[in-house]
Amino acid sequence: MKYLLINHVPFGRGSSADTFRVGDMWLEDLRAQAKAIGDAGMELIVATPLVDQLEAKGSGSFSSVEIRPRERGFEYCPLPYYITFKQFLKVKSELIARLFEITRDADLVQMGYGGHPVALGEVAWPVAAKLSKKRVWTFDGADPFPRLELQAREETNPIKRWAKKFAVRHFEKFCRNAVRDADLVFAHNAAVVERFRAVWNGRCHQFDRSFVTDEILLSPEQLAEKQRRLQDASQPLRLVVAGRQIMIKGTDHVLRAMKQARDRGAQVELTVMGDGEDLPKFKALSTELGLDAFVRFAGTVPYGKPLFDAWDQEHVMVITNLTAEISRNVLLAMARGLPLIMYANPGTDELIRGSGTGMLVPQSDMNALADAFERAARDRGVLAEMSAKGLSVASNNTLDATHRRRAELAASLLRVSQ
């Protein structure tokens, strides 16, 4: 049985005809999927756009590695790449023909909302339907609509603004119908469940979004050392933000809240990890606020041991997403014993409140964020308790366990249909 995964995150050409470059975190996810799907008696085929040069910004990861797909447990099928509407129109016919070609031999096809300016899943969905294939629709981490609506509102050209708003409404209707008609739905964001509650049904399944593997989890000895460091009030509280440095991630909010907290006497410092188009603005803001002695911009840190070693030097992970996206850092931070200070987010609020692994702050409330920084700096014992609770939660929500459950559902669907 062939399981076809169609995803918008591109691969890049490698140094030879049978090698490709792929984002390191994306590869880790593919590794877990390939193993789970193989263990369930299926064969994984991955279809993504192929680019000549894979840049970190477009790889869905921190950095990329070169691979031979078959050595990683899956077959790879390249698709035409597009990132503008003009490019989409140019490759549309070729893309649809290619999708028919690779879908014809598949038993089940997994698609999702990703892709710009037209979701790749929206193109592939009717192809799979016409070929009478079992269809899986996924929301892998975000409720995309708040971000799309924000982009539409911020468009200054009134005609383009109207067109973008129309496109968002059209795509939301498409996703609602996909949820209604899919043979399976996999969602990794509680906000999506609420958005499509009217059509949510017994074929729909919600999971936490996890990139945690057994190798990432702290050992009991490492947890004890992390808790010791968290309770050492003789040292400043070290905050960390990690990810793509763009405005919707709210790093400017963290800097302004940190300034307030320091002005009120809290000994807090900040490390900013990652690159992005708005990083120069954040660096300028740090200087403007007089924080340069207390803020370190670490740049991009390769995913894996280098990143987690760097996180081990910090005390608290701060996540201030301004859209309803589930940051992959939530469970990864828990796995490394980092308590969380987060803006409220419908995708993760229930998890954080129910587990006691962090502090939730009303979204965009920088005064409340500063208060949370002060509380964390003052009450180190609570941070140590959060650290242990977080590790426990992460241990029960690993990447491999999630994909095993998804693969079991897919295999069961195919067995019933035979």
N, C-alpha and C positions, 0 to 999 in steps of 0.2 A: 504494500500500500504506500502510495506516494503522497507526502505532505508538502505542499507548495507554499512557501512563505514569501509573499511579495511585500517589500518594504522600500520606503523612499530614501533611506539613508544609504548613500552611495558607497561603492567600492572604488578603489583606484587601481590603475594598471600597475603591475609589478615589474620586476627586472627581466622577466621572461614571459612567454606566452601562457604558461600555466600557473603563474603567480599573480597575486593581487594584494593591494594594501587595504587594510580595514581598521577602523577605530578600535582601540584596545578594549574599551568597555563594551562596545557592540560585539566584539569577538567573544568576550566572556559570556555574554548573553546567548550568542549562537552556540557556543560550546555546550551550555546547559540544555538548550533546546535540542541540539543534535543528539545528545546522550539520552534525554528523556524520550524523544520520539523514536530513537532506535530501540531503546529498551521496551517500548510499547509495540514493537513489531512493524514500525513504519520507516520510511526512508525520507530524509529531509532534503528538499531542493530549495535553494535560496535564490530569489530573483530581485536584483536591485539595479538602479542606474549605475553605469560605469563611467568614471571620469578619467581623463589622462593623468591629472595630478590631484591627489587627495589632500585637501587642506584640513588641518585640525578642526577649524570652525565648522566644516560641513560633515565631519566624520561621526558626530554624535558621541565624541570621546575627548580625552585629553591629548592623546597622541595616536599614531597608527603603527601597525606592524605588518610585515609581509608574510603571506601565508600561501599554502597550496590547499584549496578547499577540501579536496578529498582526504587529505591527511588530518583534517579537522572534523571529519564525519559528515560532510554534506557536499552536494553538487551545486555548482554556481552557474546561474544563467544571467548574463548581462542584459540590461535594458537601456534604451536611449535616455539620455540625461536632459533635464530642462530645469530652469530656475526662473524664467520670465515667461509671460504669456506668449510673447512672440516666439520663443524657443519651443514652447509647448505646441503651438500651432504647426510649427515646422516639422516636429517629430511625431505628431499625433498619429498619423496613418501608420508609420513604421512601428510605433509603440503598440498600437492595438493589434497589428499583425503579429508582433512578437509575443504579446500576451496570449493570443489564441494558440500560437505554436507551443508555448511552454505549458499552458494550462490543459491542453488536450489530453495529455497522459497522466495528469494528476487525479487523485481521488478526492482530495480535500484542498481548499485554497484559503489561506489566511491573509487578510487585508486589514488596512487601518486608515486613519484620517490624515497621516502625514504626507507632506509634499506641497510645494508652492510653485505657482499660484493655484494649481489644480491638484487636489489630493490624488495620489497614485491609486489608492484604493477605490476612489470614485470612478476611475477609468477601468480598473480591473473587475469591479463588481458585476457589471452587466455581461462581461465576457464569461465569467465563471457561471453565471446564471444561464446563458445561452447554451453552454456546454453541459449543463445539468450537473455541475459539481457541487459537492457539499461546501458551504461557505461559512467562514469564521470571520467575524468582525471584531477588531480589537481597539481599545483605548488604552495605550500602553503606559501612560503616565500623567497625561494632562486632560483637563476639560479644555479643549482648544478655543471655545467660543468667547470667553471673556477677553482673551488676548486678541482674537480676530476683531471683536467689536471695538476694542480700544484702538487698534490700528485704523479701523474705518473712521472712528470719530476724530482721530488726529489728522486725517487727510485734509489738507487745506483747500484743494481744488473741489468745488461743490459738485461738479459732475462726477469726478472720480470718487468722492465721498459717497454719493448716492449709489454708484455702481458697486463699491465695496460693501456697503450695507446690504444691498440686494444679494450679493454673492454670499454673504454670511448667512442670511435667512435661507437662501436656497440650499446651502451646504448643511445647515442644521436640519432642514426637512429631509435631505438625503440620508443623513446619519440616523434620524428617527426611523425612517423606513428600513434602513439596514438593520437596526436593532430589532425591529419587528419581524423581519423576514429571515434573518440569519439562522443557520442551523445551530450555531453556538456564538455567544458573545463573551469575550474576556475583557473585563474592565479593571483597571488598576487605580481608580480614582472614584471616591464616594460621590463627588460632585456630579459625575457623569450619570451615576445611578439615579440621583434625584432629578437631573435634567430630563431624563427619558423614562421617568417613573411610569408614565401612562402606557408605555409599550414594553416595559420591562417584564420578562416572563421567565418560565422555568428553564429555558435554554440559555439564560444569561447568568454569568458567574462573576463575582467580584473577588479580587485578590489585592493584597498589599503589594506595592511596587518595591521589589528587592533586588539588589545586586550583591547581596551578601553570600559568600561561600564559606565553607568550614575553615578555610585557610585564613580568612580575614578576621574571624572571631578571636577576641582576646582569650588567652588562657587564664585560669584562676590566679596564677601568680602575676600575670600582667594586669589583671583587674585590680588586685591588691595594691600594686604600685601606682596605678592610675588614681585610685581613691586616696592614697597617701598624698600624692601631688595635688589633688583637688583640695584637700583639707589644709594644705600649707598656706596659711594666710599671710606669711611673711613675704610671699611673692605676689606681684600683681596678677590679677585675673587675666588670662590670655584668651581672647576671643578669636575665632577664625570664621571667615566666610570663604567659600570655595566654589568655583564654577565660572561660567561665562560672565564676563563683566559688562553687562548691559543694564539699561535703566530699569527694566521690569524686574530685575533681581533685587533692587532696593539697596545696593551698597551705599548709596548716598544717605539713605535713612540711617544706616548703621553708624556712619561717620558722625552725623549730626546728633544722634542719640548718645554716642560715646562722648562727644564734646560736652553735652549736658551733664552726663554722669561724672565726668572728670571735674567739671566746674563745681560739682557738689561734693567732691572729695573722694570719689570712688577711684581706686587704683586699678584701672583697666587698660589693656593694650590690645591691639588688633593686628592680625595677619590676614592679608587679602591674597588669595591664591586664584590664579586663572588670568586669562587675557580676554579681550573683547573690545568692540568699537568705542565703548564709553569709559574704558580704563583711564585715558588721559583726563577726563572730566573728574573722575574720582580722585586721582592724584592731585589735581589742582584744588579740589575741595579740601583735601587733607591739609594742604599748605595754607589755604585761606583760613581754616579753622584753627591753625596753630598746632596740628596734631602730628606733624612729621616725625617728632621724636618718639611717638608712641604707636605709629602705624608702619607696618612693613608690607611692601608690595612684593610678593614672592614670585610673581609670574606663573607660567604654566609648570606644573609638577607632573611628571609621568604617572599615569594610573598604575596602581599596584604597590609594591613595597616602598618605592620612594615617596608616594603620596601618603601612605598610612604611617610611615616613619615620621613624616612631617607633621601629620595630625597628632601624633603621640606627644609632641611638644606643646600642644595647645590644651586648653581646659574646657571650652564651651564652643559648640558649633552654633552659629547664628544663621538662620534662614529667613529671608524677608521677601519672598516672592510676592509680586503684586498681582499675579493672576493665579487661577485655581490649578496650578501645576503641582504634582507631587514630586518634590525634589528627590533624586536618587540618594542625596546625602542624608536623608532622614534615617533610614535603616543602616546605612553604612556608618554614620556617626555613632549610632547605638552599638554597632558591632565593635567599634573601637573604644567604647566606654566614654564617649563624649556626651554630656548632657546637652539639651537643646534649648535655645531661646528662639521662638518662631512667631512670625505673624500668623494670626488665625487664617486658616485655609480649609475650605470644606473638604478638600481631598484627604487631609490628615488630622483634622481636629479630633475626631473620635478616637483615633489611635493614640494620640498624645494624652488626651484627657483620661482615657481608660487605663493607660499604662503608667502614668506618673513619671514619664521619662523626660519631661521638659516643662518650660513655661510658655504659655500662649499669650500673645499680646494682640489687641485689636489691630487689624490691618491699617497701615499708614499712620498709626498713632506713635509718633516719635517720642512724645513725653512718656508714654507707658513703656516704650522700649528702653528708654533711659532708666526708668524705675526698675525694670527687670535686670538691667546690668548692675545697678546698685545692690539689689537684693542678692544677686548671684555672688557679687564680690564680698558681701557681708556674711552670708550664710553658706559657708563652704560645706558644712555637713550635709545639707540638702542636696548639693551637687553630687556628693559621693553616693548618696542613696539613689539618685537618678541614674548614675553611671551603671550601678548593678542592675537596676530594673531594665535599662535600655539593652544591656547585653543579653538579658534573658529574653526579651522580645525579639531581638535580632536572631537569636539562636533558633527560634521557632518559626522564623519567616525567611528562610534562605532561598536563594535563586533556584537551586536545584529542586527543592521541595515544590516550589511554585510551578516549575515547568513539568515536573512529574505529574502533578494533578491536572494540568492543562492537557498533557499528552494522553492521560488516561481518559479524559472526557472525549477527546478527539477519536481515540481508538474505539471507544465504546460506541460512538456515533456511527463509525464506519462498519463495525460488526453488525449493528442493528439493521443497517441499510443493505447488507449483503443478502 
